[in-house]
Amino acid sequence: MSNTSEQNIAISYYIDEENNNEQDNNNEFDINNFLEGIEVDSLDDDLTLSKMLNYNDNCTVKDLLLICEFYGIAKQFKNGKFKKEEIINFLVYFESDSINNDIVSKRQTMWFYINQLKNDKFMKKYVLW
């Protein structure tokens, strides 16, 4: 008989927001003010952190802007120079809002279908993604 011992491992993350006051955009929707309004505490649950890490590790800025374009919010990001982390924070906040559940679900479904088509031997030649 062997003795087994369980180890509890805790992982914690610290999100440090930097204020970038160099940009002054006069868009219909001021994305800078919105990003400053997002509190780190509101982004502190496990699901939110996993989404943020997923976007950071698996998406380029171009991919993130494509997601924003699907949601109809890409114009605000293309007009300014935003850091990847700022775009990720906005996307996670946007997707966490229950008002946006329908469009978020639709985007996730469409991205799933695109990946299925891209991984199919026959269909991948027809997907321009």
N, C-alpha and C positions, 0 to 999 in steps of 0.2 A: 504494500500500500504506500502510496506517495502522498505527501502533504501538498496541498495546493493553497496558495495564498493569493488573494485578490488585491490588486493595487488600484487605488482610486487616483485617476489622473484628472487634473483640472486644467482647462485651457482658458485663458482670458485674453481679451483683446482690448486695446486702448485706441480710440480713434481721436486723432488730434486734427482739428480743423484749423486751417490757416485763413486769415482774412486777406483777401486780395483787393485792395481799394484802387488799384491802378486802372481798372476798367470802368468806364462809364457808358453803359449802353442805354439807349433810349428806345427800347423795344416796347411793343404793346404789353408784353408780359415781362416784367423785370426779373429775370432768372437769378440774378445776383442777390436781390433782396429775398427771394424765395429760399435760396440755398442757405442764406444766413439765418433764416427763420427755422430751419430744421434743427431741432435739438438732438444732441447725441443720445440723451436719455430715451427719446422716443424710438431710437434705432437700436435698442439694447437687448432685444430678445434673440433667442437662438436662431429662429427662422430667418430673421432679418440679417443677422451676421452671416449665416450660411449663404444667403442670396448675394450679399456684398462680396464675400470671398469667391463665390462662383463666378460672378461677373468680372472680378479683378483677375482671376486666374485663367479664365477660359474665353474672354472676349477682348478684342482690340477696341480702340476708340471708334474705329470704323464700324465694327459690329454694334457697339452701343448706340451710335448715331442712327444705324439702321433700325434698331428697336424704337428709338425716339421718333423716327420718321413714321413707323407703323402707327404709333400712338398719336401722331399729328403734332408733336412738340419739338421736332428737330430744328425748326427755323430759329428758335431761341438759342440753341447751342451752336449752330453754324455761324451765327453772326458774331459770336464772342469766342475768345480763346479760353476754354474751360479745361481744367485738369480732369483726368480720367476719374479720379475719386469723386469729384463734384458731380459728374454725370451719373456715376454709380449711385451716389447718395440720392439724387433726384429720382432715378428709376426705381430704386427700392422703395422710396417714400410713395411714389406714384402707384406702384403695384400693390403696396400695402393698404391703400385707401379702398375701402369697400365699394365706393362709387364706381371704381374702375374695374371691378371684377369681371365684367363681361368682355371688355376689350383685352384684358390681360389673359383671360382664358382662351380667347380666340387666337391671340398671338402665339401662345404656347402650343396650341393645337397645330397651327400653321407651321411653326418651326419644327415640330415633331414630324409632320408630313414631309417637309422639305428634306429633313435628315434621312427619312426612310427612303425617299426617292434617290437621294444622292448615294446611298449605300447599296442600292439595288444594281446588279450588274447590267441589266438591260436599260433601266430608266435613267441612270445617271448621265447618259449622253444627251438627254433631253432637258436636263435641269441647268439653267443658266443662273447660277447663284454665286 
